[in-house]
Amino acid sequence: MTPFVNRQRLVIFDADGTIVDAFHAIEQTFLHHGMAIGDLERFQKRRKLLKYLGGLREFPTNLRKQFGKQSRKRLLATLTEIYRNEASLYPGVAALLRTLLADPAIRVGLVTRNVTIEPEETLTYLFKRHDIDIADFDYFACIPLGEDKTGQLKRARECLAINPARTFACGDEYSDYLAAIGAGIYPFVVAYGFEDCERLAKGFGVPREVISTSPAEFSERLLHALDLLQNLPTLNK
């Protein structure tokens, strides 16, 4: 068994839908190209393959406009531009990240499937607008859409020599929950991103005890787990 030489804790974040308000960036991208994605509630309930084709009312137009390689390239270019210049972190998340990054007893990682062009550069721009330097993260990995996150979560805690019992993974999809469990670390799951609470709990069997339904609830739960709840008033300013 690997010896753990420190008592530090590790928090690994997913980006889109967990700390980054991805839905509104996607919504603005679709509107720019004359399409609609529907509201967040309907978006969260769709199966993954249909999320970006809209519901029944949006499907015909979206399918027609997304058909073809050049159309997808234009969508991706617009999404990248919006992420870099307009997209934002959820309320309170920037303060949460700054609090964690400033604490020497906590290591912070980011493992993401962000689909923009050159995602590391994209997220560098986004975080910089919130006065956060992506270089301050202790672990950073962009992984392909089809790759399971479990290996990256394990790699993060192993390379930092953190006890898995002192490691937390935060995501917004069932796959994020499974990856955390598979890596032997504690999952935090949020239900304001790509999947809602009912879908996570009833559809996939994610325990409600690990689900947060708002950024404020998520921040409070995480700070409590890290014995940093005294910082909550600062986050809420």
Secondary structure by P-SEA (a helix, b strand, c coil): cccccccbbbbbbbccccccaaaaaaaaaaaaaccccccaaaaaaccccccccccccccaaaaaaaccaaaaaaaaaaaaaaaacccccccaaaaaaaaaaacccbbbbbbbcccccaaaaaaaaaaaaaccccccccbbbbbcccccaaaaaaaaaaaaccccccbbbbbccaaaaaaaaaacbbbbbbccccccccccccccccccccccccaaaaaaaaaaaaccccccccccc
